[in-house]
Amino acid sequence: MKLAMAAAILMFAAGGAFAQTTPANPDAKTPAVATPSTVNPGAPVAGANSFTEAQAKSRIEAAGYTGVAGLTKDQAGVWHGQASKAGASTRVSLDYQGNITAN
C-alpha cells in the first residue's frame, strides 16, 4: 500500500513539473496585457473582455482619443466605437488585452 501511494505521489509530482515547463505565452512577442510600449500586432484580439463600458471609454481616452461614443461589445468580446484624435474622427476598438486600434 505504501509503495502504491509513493508511486502515485511521484507520478503526480512529475506531471506537475512537466506542465510547468510549457510557457504560458509561447509567442514571447505577444504580450498578455498591452502596455504603452507593447501592443499585440494582431489586435484587436478576440477573447473574454472584462472591461466595463466606462473602463473601455477611459482606456481609449487615455490613449489620446476624445469624443468617445457609441461603444458596443461584439460577440468576440471586442469593444468598438467612434472617437476623434488629432481632429480626425475614426472607429476605434479595444480588446481584452487592452490593445486600442483605429479602424
DSSP file (Angstrom, degrees, kcal/mol; ACC not computed):
  #  RESIDUE AA STRUCTURE BP1 BP2  ACC     N-H-->O    O-->H-N    N-H-->O    O-->H-N    TCO  KAPPA ALPHA  PHI   PSI    X-CA   Y-CA   Z-CA
    1    1 A M     >        0   0    0      0, 0.0     4,-2.3     0, 0.0     5,-0.2   0.000 360.0 360.0 360.0 -45.0    0.0    0.0    0.0
    2    2 A K  H  >  +     0   0    0      1,-0.2     4,-2.4     2,-0.2     5,-0.2   0.882 360.0  52.1 -63.3 -37.1    2.8    2.4    0.9
    3    3 A L  H  > S+     0   0    0      2,-0.2     4,-2.3     1,-0.2    -1,-0.2   0.909 109.6  48.5 -65.0 -42.6    4.6    1.6   -2.3
    4    4 A A  H  > S+     0   0    0      2,-0.2     4,-2.2     1,-0.2    -2,-0.2   0.899 112.1  49.3 -64.4 -40.6    1.4    2.3   -4.4
    5    5 A M  H  X S+     0   0    0     -4,-2.3     4,-2.2     2,-0.2    -2,-0.2   0.909 111.4  48.8 -65.3 -43.0    0.9    5.6   -2.5
    6    6 A A  H  X S+     0   0    0     -4,-2.4     4,-2.4     1,-0.2    -2,-0.2   0.900 110.8  50.9 -63.8 -41.3    4.5    6.7   -3.1
    7    7 A A  H  X S+     0   0    0     -4,-2.3     4,-2.2     1,-0.2    -2,-0.2   0.906 110.0  49.8 -63.2 -41.7    4.2    5.8   -6.8
    8    8 A A  H  X S+     0   0    0     -4,-2.2     4,-2.2     2,-0.2    -2,-0.2   0.902 110.6  49.8 -63.9 -41.8    1.1    7.9   -7.1
    9    9 A I  H  X S+     0   0    0     -4,-2.2     4,-2.4     1,-0.2    -2,-0.2   0.924 111.9  47.9 -64.0 -44.5    2.7   10.9   -5.5
   10   10 A L  H  X S+     0   0    0     -4,-2.4     4,-2.4     1,-0.2     5,-0.2   0.891 110.0  52.9 -63.2 -39.6    5.7   10.6   -7.7
   11   11 A M  H  X S+     0   0    0     -4,-2.2     4,-2.0     1,-0.2    -2,-0.2   0.931 112.8  43.2 -63.0 -46.0    3.6   10.4  -10.8
   12   12 A F  H  X S+     0   0    0     -4,-2.2     4,-2.2     2,-0.2    -2,-0.2   0.878 113.3  52.1 -68.3 -37.3    1.6   13.5   -9.9
   13   13 A A  H  X S+     0   0    0     -4,-2.4     4,-2.0     2,-0.2    -2,-0.2   0.910 110.8  47.5 -65.4 -41.5    4.7   15.4   -8.9
   14   14 A A  H  X S+     0   0    0     -4,-2.4     4,-2.1     1,-0.2    -1,-0.2   0.889 110.8  52.1 -67.0 -38.9    6.4   14.6  -12.2
   15   15 A G  H  X S+     0   0    0     -4,-2.0     4,-2.1    -5,-0.2    -2,-0.2   0.891 109.1  50.0 -64.5 -39.6    3.2   15.6  -14.2
   16   16 A G  H  X S+     0   0    0     -4,-2.2     4,-1.4     2,-0.2    -1,-0.2   0.892 110.0  50.0 -65.6 -40.4    3.1   18.9  -12.4
   17   17 A A  H  X S+     0   0    0     -4,-2.0     4,-0.6     1,-0.2    -2,-0.2   0.887 110.5  50.5 -66.0 -38.4    6.8   19.6  -13.2
   18   18 A F  H >< S+     0   0    0     -4,-2.1     3,-1.1     1,-0.2     4,-0.5   0.909 107.5  53.3 -65.1 -42.1    6.2   18.8  -16.8
   19   19 A A  H >< S+     0   0    0     -4,-2.1     3,-0.8     1,-0.3    -1,-0.2   0.823 103.7  57.4 -63.7 -31.0    3.2   21.1  -17.1
   20   20 A Q  H 3< S+     0   0    0     -4,-1.4    -1,-0.3     1,-0.2    -2,-0.2   0.659  94.4  65.9 -76.3 -14.8    5.3   24.0  -15.7
   21   21 A T  T << S+     0   0    0     -3,-1.1    -1,-0.2    -4,-0.6    -2,-0.2   0.672  81.5  89.0 -80.7 -15.4    7.9   23.7  -18.5
   22   22 A T  S <  S-     0   0    0     -3,-0.8     2,-0.0    -4,-0.5    -4,-0.0  -0.722  86.2-121.9 -82.2 122.9    5.3   24.7  -21.1
   23   23 A P        -     0   0    0      0, 0.0    -2,-0.1     0, 0.0    -1,-0.1  -0.354   4.4-137.7 -67.8 144.6    5.3   28.5  -21.4
   24   24 A A  S    S+     0   0    0      1,-0.3    -2,-0.0    -4,-0.1    -4,-0.0   0.825 103.0  35.1 -67.1 -31.3    2.1   30.4  -20.8
   25   25 A N        -     0   0    0      1,-0.1    -1,-0.3     3,-0.0     5,-0.1  -0.825  68.6-177.5-125.3  89.7    2.8   32.6  -23.7
   26   26 A P  S    S+     0   0    0      0, 0.0     2,-0.9     0, 0.0    -1,-0.1   0.757  78.9  61.2 -62.7 -23.6    4.6   30.5  -26.4
   27   27 A D  S >  S-     0   0    0      3,-0.2     3,-2.3     1,-0.1     0, 0.0  -0.824  70.2-171.1-103.6  93.7    4.9   33.7  -28.6
   28   28 A A  T 3  S+     0   0    0     -2,-0.9    -1,-0.1     1,-0.3    -3,-0.0   0.672  80.4  66.3 -61.9 -17.1    7.0   36.0  -26.4
   29   29 A K  T 3  S+     0   0    0      1,-0.1    -1,-0.3    -3,-0.1    -2,-0.0   0.634  90.3  71.9 -78.7 -13.0    6.4   38.9  -28.8
   30   30 A T  S <  S-     0   0    0     -3,-2.3    -3,-0.2    10,-0.1    -1,-0.1  -0.886  79.6-147.4-107.0 106.7    2.7   38.9  -28.0
   31   31 A P        -     0   0    0      0, 0.0     3,-0.1     0, 0.0     9,-0.1  -0.340  14.3-134.0 -72.7 153.7    2.1   40.3  -24.5
   32   32 A A  S    S+     0   0    0      1,-0.2     2,-0.4    -7,-0.0     8,-0.0   0.841  97.3  25.7 -71.4 -33.7   -0.8   39.0  -22.4
   33   33 A V  S    S-     0   0    0     65,-0.1    -1,-0.2     6,-0.0    65,-0.2  -0.999  88.6-120.6-133.2 133.6   -1.7   42.6  -21.5
   34   34 A A        -     0   0    0     63,-3.1     5,-0.2    -2,-0.4    -4,-0.0  -0.463  29.5-178.4 -73.4 142.2   -0.9   45.7  -23.6
   35   35 A T  B >   -A   38   0A   0      3,-2.0     3,-0.9    -2,-0.2    63,-0.0  -0.819  47.2 -93.2-126.6 170.2    1.2   48.4  -22.2
   36   36 A P  T 3  S+     0   0    0      0, 0.0     3,-0.1     0, 0.0    -2,-0.0   0.810 128.1  40.9 -56.5 -28.2    2.2   51.7  -23.8
   37   37 A S  T 3  S+     0   0    0      1,-0.2     2,-0.4     0, 0.0    -3,-0.0   0.560 115.3  52.4 -98.1  -8.3    5.4   50.1  -25.1
   38   38 A T  B <   +A   35   0A   0     -3,-0.9    -3,-2.0    -5,-0.0     2,-0.4  -0.977  59.0 168.4-132.5 122.6    4.0   46.7  -26.1
   39   39 A V        -     0   0    0     -2,-0.4    59,-0.0    -5,-0.2    -5,-0.0  -0.995  39.5-113.7-131.6 137.3    1.0   46.2  -28.4
   40   40 A N    >   -     0   0    0     -2,-0.4     3,-1.9     1,-0.2   -10,-0.1  -0.565  19.2-148.1 -69.3 120.6   -0.1   43.0  -29.9
   41   41 A P  T 3  S+     0   0    0      0, 0.0    -1,-0.2     0, 0.0   -11,-0.1   0.691  97.0  58.9 -65.8 -16.2    0.3   43.3  -33.7
   42   42 A G  T 3  S+     0   0    0      3,-0.0    -2,-0.1    -3,-0.0   -12,-0.0   0.270  93.7 174.1 -92.7  11.4   -2.7   41.1  -34.2
   43   43 A A    <   +     0   0    0     -3,-1.9     2,-0.1     2,-0.1    57,-0.1  -0.303  49.3  57.1 -67.9 150.0   -5.0   43.4  -32.3
   44   44 A P  S    S-     0   0    0      0, 0.0     2,-0.5     0, 0.0    34,-0.1   0.457  78.9-165.6 -78.4 142.5   -7.9   43.5  -31.8
   45   45 A V        -     0   0    0     -2,-0.1    51,-0.8    54,-0.1    52,-0.2  -0.817  17.6-124.5-100.7 130.6   -7.7   40.1  -30.2
   46   46 A A        +     0   0    0     -2,-0.5     2,-0.3    49,-0.1    31,-0.2  -0.467  55.7 112.7 -70.9 142.6  -10.9   38.1  -29.6
   47   47 A G  S    S-     0   0    0     29,-2.8     2,-0.4    -2,-0.1    49,-0.1  -0.880  73.5 -53.9 166.5 165.3  -11.4   36.9  -26.0
   48   48 A A        -     0   0    0     -2,-0.3     2,-0.6     1,-0.1    29,-0.1  -0.448  55.9-155.7 -62.7 114.4  -13.5   37.3  -22.9
   49   49 A N        -     0   0    0     -2,-0.4    -1,-0.1     1,-0.1    47,-0.1  -0.844  19.8-177.6-101.6 121.7  -13.4   41.0  -22.1
   50   50 A S        +     0   0    0     -2,-0.6     2,-0.2    46,-0.2    -1,-0.1   0.418  46.2 116.9 -97.9   0.6  -13.9   42.1  -18.5
   51   51 A F        -     0   0    0      4,-0.1     2,-0.1     2,-0.1    -2,-0.1  -0.490  60.1-137.6 -67.7 134.5  -13.8   45.9  -19.2
   52   52 A T     >  -     0   0    0     -2,-0.2     4,-2.6     1,-0.1     5,-0.2  -0.389  29.9-102.0 -78.7 170.1  -17.0   47.7  -18.5
   53   53 A E  H  > S+     0   0    0      1,-0.2     4,-2.5     2,-0.2     5,-0.2   0.910 124.9  50.2 -60.5 -41.5  -18.2   50.3  -21.0
   54   54 A A  H  > S+     0   0    0      2,-0.2     4,-2.3     1,-0.2    -1,-0.2   0.895 111.3  48.0 -64.6 -40.2  -16.9   53.1  -18.7
   55   55 A Q  H  > S+     0   0    0      2,-0.2     4,-2.4     1,-0.2    -2,-0.2   0.901 111.0  51.1 -66.6 -40.6  -13.5   51.4  -18.3
   56   56 A A  H  X S+     0   0    0     -4,-2.6     4,-2.2     2,-0.2    -2,-0.2   0.931 111.0  48.4 -61.6 -45.5  -13.2   50.9  -22.1
   57   57 A K  H  X S+     0   0    0     -4,-2.5     4,-2.5     1,-0.2    -2,-0.2   0.921 111.4  50.3 -61.3 -44.6  -14.0   54.6  -22.6
   58   58 A S  H  X S+     0   0    0     -4,-2.3     4,-2.4     1,-0.2    -1,-0.2   0.903 110.6  48.9 -61.1 -42.8  -11.4   55.7  -20.1
   59   59 A R  H  X S+     0   0    0     -4,-2.4     4,-0.9     2,-0.2    -1,-0.2   0.901 112.0  48.5 -65.6 -40.4   -8.7   53.5  -21.6
   60   60 A I  H ><>S+     0   0    0     -4,-2.2     5,-1.5     1,-0.2     3,-0.6   0.917 112.7  48.2 -66.1 -42.4   -9.5   54.8  -25.1
   61   61 A E  H ><5S+     0   0    0     -4,-2.5     3,-2.0     1,-0.2    -2,-0.2   0.879 106.0  57.7 -64.4 -37.7   -9.4   58.4  -23.8
   62   62 A A  H 3<5S+     0   0    0     -4,-2.4    -1,-0.2     1,-0.3    -2,-0.2   0.736  98.7  61.4 -64.3 -21.5   -6.1   57.7  -22.0
   63   63 A A  T <<5S-     0   0    0     -4,-0.9    -1,-0.3    -3,-0.6    -2,-0.2   0.364 131.1 -92.6 -86.5   5.7   -4.6   56.8  -25.4
   64   64 A G  T < 5S+     0   0    0     -3,-2.0    22,-0.3     1,-0.3     2,-0.3   0.529  82.7 132.9 101.1   6.2   -5.3   60.3  -26.6
   65   65 A Y      < -     0   0    0     -5,-1.5    -1,-0.3    20,-0.1     2,-0.3  -0.649  33.8-165.2 -90.2 148.6   -8.8   59.9  -28.2
   66   66 A T  E     +B   84   0B   0     18,-2.9    18,-2.9    -2,-0.3     3,-0.1  -0.836  63.3  32.8-124.7 165.9  -11.6   62.4  -27.5
   67   67 A G  E    S-     0   0B   0     -2,-0.3     2,-0.3    16,-0.2    -1,-0.2   0.843  72.1-173.8  60.4  35.8  -15.3   62.3  -28.0
   68   68 A V  E     +     0   0B   0     -3,-0.2     2,-0.3    15,-0.1    15,-0.2  -0.472  18.1 154.5 -66.0 124.7  -15.5   58.5  -27.5
   69   69 A A  E     +B   82   0B   0     13,-2.7    13,-2.9    -2,-0.3    -3,-0.0  -0.962  37.1  34.6-149.3 162.4  -19.1   57.5  -28.2
   70   70 A G  E     -     0   0B   0     -2,-0.3     2,-0.3    11,-0.2    -1,-0.1   0.797  66.0-179.5  65.4  32.7  -21.2   54.6  -29.3
   71   71 A L  E     +     0   0B   0     10,-0.1     2,-0.3    11,-0.1    10,-0.2  -0.487   5.7 167.3 -70.5 128.8  -19.2   51.9  -27.6
   72   72 A T  E     -B   80   0B   0      8,-2.4     8,-2.8    -2,-0.3     2,-0.5  -0.990  30.7-131.8-138.1 146.8  -20.6   48.4  -28.1
   73   73 A K  E     -B   79   0B   0     -2,-0.3     6,-0.2     6,-0.2     2,-0.0  -0.873  24.7-147.5-101.4 127.9  -19.1   45.0  -27.3
   74   74 A D    >   -     0   0    0      4,-2.5     3,-1.8    -2,-0.5    -1,-0.0  -0.203  34.2 -90.0 -85.6-178.9  -19.2   42.4  -30.1
   75   75 A Q  T 3  S+     0   0    0      1,-0.3    -1,-0.1     2,-0.1    -2,-0.0   0.749 125.6  58.4 -62.7 -25.6  -19.6   38.6  -29.9
   76   76 A A  T 3  S-     0   0    0      2,-0.1   -29,-2.8   -30,-0.1    -1,-0.3   0.464 120.0-107.6 -85.1  -1.5  -15.8   38.3  -29.9
   77   77 A G  S <  S+     0   0    0     -3,-1.8     2,-0.5     1,-0.3    -2,-0.1   0.650  74.9 136.4  86.4  15.6  -15.5   40.4  -26.7
   78   78 A V        -     0   0    0     17,-0.1    -4,-2.5   -34,-0.1     2,-0.3  -0.846  50.4-135.2-101.8 130.3  -14.0   43.5  -28.5
   79   79 A W  E     -BC  73  94B   0     15,-2.7    15,-2.2    -2,-0.5     2,-0.3  -0.671  24.9-172.7 -80.7 135.3  -15.3   47.0  -27.7
   80   80 A H  E     +BC  72  93B   0     -8,-2.8    -8,-2.4    -2,-0.3     2,-0.3  -0.969  17.1 134.4-128.1 144.5  -16.0   49.2  -30.8
   81   81 A G  E     - C   0  92B   0     11,-2.1    11,-2.6    -2,-0.3     2,-0.4  -0.944  48.4 -87.3-166.8-172.3  -16.9   52.8  -31.0
   82   82 A Q  E     +BC  69  91B   0    -13,-2.9   -13,-2.7    -2,-0.3     2,-0.3  -0.902  46.1 154.3-114.0 141.3  -16.3   56.2  -32.6
   83   83 A A  E     - C   0  90B   0      7,-2.6     7,-3.3    -2,-0.4     2,-0.4  -0.963  32.2-123.6-156.6 170.1  -13.7   58.7  -31.4
   84   84 A S  E     +BC  66  89B   0    -18,-2.9   -18,-2.9    -2,-0.3     2,-0.3  -0.936  20.5 177.5-122.4 146.4  -11.5   61.6  -32.6
   85   85 A K  E >  S- C   0  88B   0      3,-2.3     3,-1.8    -2,-0.4   -20,-0.1  -0.954  74.6  -5.7-148.0 128.9   -7.8   62.0  -32.5
   86   86 A A  T 3  S-     0   0    0    -22,-0.3     3,-0.1    -2,-0.3   -21,-0.1   0.855 130.7 -55.8  55.0  37.5   -5.8   65.0  -33.8
   87   87 A G  T 3  S+     0   0    0      1,-0.2     2,-0.5     0, 0.0    -1,-0.3   0.410 114.5 113.3  81.3  -2.4   -9.0   66.4  -35.3
   88   88 A A  E <   -C   85   0B   0     -3,-1.8    -3,-2.3     2,-0.0     2,-0.3  -0.891  60.7-137.4-108.1 131.7   -9.9   63.2  -37.3
   89   89 A S  E     +C   84   0B   0     -2,-0.5     2,-0.3    -5,-0.2    -5,-0.3  -0.669  35.1 160.6 -84.8 138.5  -12.9   61.0  -36.5
   90   90 A T  E     -C   83   0B   0     -7,-3.3    -7,-2.6    -2,-0.3     2,-0.4  -0.971  43.1-101.9-151.3 162.0  -12.3   57.3  -36.6
   91   91 A R  E     -C   82   0B   0     -2,-0.3    12,-3.0    -9,-0.2     2,-0.3  -0.725  41.7-164.5 -84.0 139.5  -13.6   53.9  -35.5
   92   92 A V  E     -CD  81 102B   0    -11,-2.6   -11,-2.1    -2,-0.4     2,-0.3  -0.912   8.5-160.1-126.4 154.8  -11.7   52.5  -32.5
   93   93 A S  E     -CD  80 101B   0      8,-2.5     8,-2.1    -2,-0.3     2,-0.4  -0.972   3.8-165.7-132.8 148.1  -11.5   49.1  -31.0
   94   94 A L  E     -CD  79 100B   0    -15,-2.2   -15,-2.7    -2,-0.3     6,-0.2  -0.981  13.0-163.4-134.0 120.9  -10.4   47.9  -27.5
   95   95 A D    >   -     0   0    0      4,-1.8     3,-1.7    -2,-0.4   -49,-0.1  -0.397  39.6 -92.3 -98.4 179.3   -9.7   44.2  -26.9
   96   96 A Y  T 3  S+     0   0    0    -51,-0.8   -46,-0.2     1,-0.3   -50,-0.1   0.716 123.8  58.2 -65.3 -21.2   -9.4   42.2  -23.7
   97   97 A Q  T 3  S-     0   0    0    -52,-0.2   -63,-3.1   -64,-0.1    -1,-0.3   0.606 119.9-107.5 -81.5 -12.1   -5.6   42.7  -23.6
   98   98 A G    <   +     0   0    0     -3,-1.7     2,-0.3     1,-0.3    -2,-0.1   0.504  66.7 152.8  95.8   6.5   -6.1   46.5  -23.6
   99   99 A N        -     0   0    0    -54,-0.1    -4,-1.8     1,-0.0     2,-0.5  -0.544  29.5-157.6 -70.9 130.6   -4.9   46.9  -27.2
  100  100 A I  E     +D   94   0B   0     -2,-0.3     2,-0.4    -6,-0.2    -6,-0.2  -0.953  14.6 179.2-111.6 127.1   -6.5   50.0  -28.8
  101  101 A T  E     -D   93   0B   0     -8,-2.1    -8,-2.5    -2,-0.5     2,-0.5  -0.957  23.5-137.8-128.3 146.7   -6.7   50.1  -32.6
  102  102 A A  E      D   92   0B   0     -2,-0.4   -10,-0.3   -10,-0.2    -2,-0.0  -0.889 360.0 360.0-101.2 131.8   -8.1   52.6  -35.1
  103  103 A N              0   0    0    -12,-3.0   -11,-0.2    -2,-0.5    -1,-0.1   0.386 360.0 360.0-110.1 360.0  -10.0   51.1  -38.0
